[in-house]
Amino acid sequence: MNTGGPAFPINANESADRCIYTGMTLRDWFAGQAMTTMFYPAIMESIRTDVDLNCDKVAEFAYLMADAMLSQREKS
């Protein structure tokens, strides 16, 4: 699975090409960013219709969006 590598790499040594990082991948970052745009409208719709919000579906769609962004990034 393409994770896009680290979201925020930190150079271990200015003269080296190595990077060290801990934390999220670029895929996780993209998914989180996608979810922020989807979550508020989904919550408002849930309140308006009195239907429980399906958080699993929101998260699933966020990762689908992240995968699409990574795919487009590879084409560039």
C-alpha angles and dihedrals in degrees: 000000000000109000095173091237123260118350094216111017119192121208110242091201128010091224095047131076091221121113128197124199144158128199135035131010124234087255090058091048092050091048091051091049092048091049093055090061093046102039102067096051089045091052092047091050090049091053093045095050097032088232118138114255112246100222092179090061092047091051092045091052091047090058091046087055091047091052090050091051091050090048092052090046090057090053092057 
